[in-house]
Amino acid sequence: MVHAPEIIENLKRRGFRETPVRFRLLELLSNSSTPLSVPEIIGKLSQQNLKPNKTTLYREIDFLMNQDILVEVRLHDRKKRYEITQQHHHHLVCLKCDSITDIKLKQDLGREETRLAKRFNFAIERHALEFFGYCNNCQ
């Protein structure tokens, strides 16, 4: 997993600044085991005595997405969540408590993606696969 200081150093080498909001956002998402929504991010940053303006936060998220550092994740509730771009993975989502668990599949879906793209003449940019059910605590 890539950590916030590494990401910031990479951005600095490319001529971008380190801002307190940018660093803390990256630190928060680097240490999170699940994708986070903007209200969750604001709440967690507030607990760290950083109260960013919502517009500033959205601007940082857009910037980091444009730099391929963050990715947007939408699950069953269609709420936008964000996580650090990392090795491709999927999620287990509990329908009762909304817990999210990152999972990696043993078999790559790349071959199936290529087959579908050819069959339907469709330019696939990315895919998402989530499994919905009930976690051990909610069963």
C-alpha positions in Angstrom: 0.0 0.0 0.0 1.2 3.5 -0.8 1.3 6.0 2.1 0.6 9.7 2.2 4.2 10.9 2.5 5.2 8.9 -0.6 2.2 10.3 -2.6 3.0 13.9 -1.4 6.7 13.5 -2.4 5.6 12.2 -5.9 3.3 15.2 -6.3 6.1 17.6 -5.2 8.4 16.1 -7.8 5.8 16.9 -10.4 5.6 20.5 -9.2 2.5 20.4 -7.0 2.3 21.8 -3.5 1.7 20.0 -0.2 -1.3 21.6 1.6 -2.5 20.6 5.1 -5.8 19.4 3.7 -4.2 17.4 1.0 -1.8 15.7 3.3 -4.3 14.9 6.0 -6.9 13.7 3.4 -4.3 11.3 1.9 -3.1 10.2 5.3 -6.7 9.5 6.3 -7.5 7.5 3.2 -4.2 5.7 3.3 -5.0 4.4 6.8 -8.6 3.6 6.1 -9.6 0.0 5.4 -12.8 1.1 3.6 -13.7 3.8 1.1 -15.0 7.0 2.8 -17.7 9.5 1.9 -17.2 13.2 2.1 -19.3 13.5 5.4 -17.2 10.7 6.9 -14.0 12.4 5.8 -15.1 15.7 7.3 -16.0 14.0 10.5 -12.7 12.1 10.8 -10.7 15.3 9.9 -12.7 17.2 12.5 -11.7 14.7 15.1 -8.1 15.6 14.2 -8.8 19.3 14.7 -8.8 20.0 11.0 -12.1 21.5 9.7 -11.7 22.0 6.0 -14.2 24.0 3.9 -16.4 21.5 2.0 -15.5 23.2 -1.3 -11.8 22.9 -0.6 -12.2 19.3 0.2 -14.1 18.6 -3.0 -11.5 20.5 -4.9 -8.7 18.3 -3.4 -10.7 15.1 -4.1 -11.1 16.2 -7.8 -7.4 17.1 -8.0 -6.3 13.8 -6.6 -8.7 11.9 -8.8 -7.4 13.7 -11.9 -3.9 12.7 -10.8 -5.1 9.0 -10.6 -4.4 9.0 -6.8 -8.0 8.6 -5.7 -10.8 6.6 -7.1 -14.6 7.0 -6.6 -16.5 4.0 -5.4 -20.3 3.8 -5.5 -22.0 0.9 -3.8 -25.6 -0.1 -3.3 -26.6 3.2 -1.7 -25.1 5.1 -4.7 -23.3 7.3 -2.2 -19.9 8.5 -3.5 -17.0 7.2 -1.5 -13.3 7.6 -2.1 -10.2 5.5 -1.7 -6.6 5.5 -2.6 -6.0 4.0 -6.1 -4.3 0.7 -5.4 -4.1 -2.8 -6.8 -7.5 -3.5 -8.3 -9.9 -5.1 -5.7 -13.6 -5.6 -5.0 -15.8 -5.2 -1.9 -18.0 -7.2 0.4 -20.9 -4.9 1.5 -23.2 -5.7 4.5 -26.8 -4.7 3.7 -27.6 -4.2 7.4 -24.6 -2.4 9.0 -23.0 -1.0 5.7 -19.6 -2.5 6.6 -17.3 -2.7 3.7 -14.5 -5.2 3.3 -11.9 -5.0 0.6 -11.3 -8.3 -1.2 -9.0 -9.5 -3.9 -10.1 -12.3 -6.2 -7.8 -15.2 -7.0 -8.8 -15.1 -10.6 -8.3 -11.9 -12.7 -11.3 -10.7 -14.5 -9.2 -9.2 -17.3 -9.7 -12.0 -19.7 -13.5 -11.8 -19.3 -13.4 -8.0 -19.6 -11.4 -8.3 -22.9 -13.9 -10.9 -24.2 -16.9 -8.6 -23.5 -15.2 -5.5 -25.0 -14.6 -7.4 -28.2 -18.0 -9.1 -28.3 -19.9 -5.8 -27.9 -17.4 -3.5 -29.4 -17.3 -1.6 -26.1 -14.3 0.5 -24.8 -14.2 -0.6 -21.2 -12.4 2.0 -19.0 -12.9 0.2 -15.6 -15.2 -2.2 -13.9 -16.6 -2.7 -10.4 -17.7 -5.9 -8.7 -19.3 -5.8 -5.3 -20.8 -8.6 -3.3 -23.8 -7.7 -1.1 -25.0 -9.7 1.8 -24.7 -9.9 5.6 -21.5 -9.8 7.6 -20.9 -12.3 10.4 -22.2 -9.8 13.1 -25.5 -9.2 11.2 -26.4 -12.7 10.1 
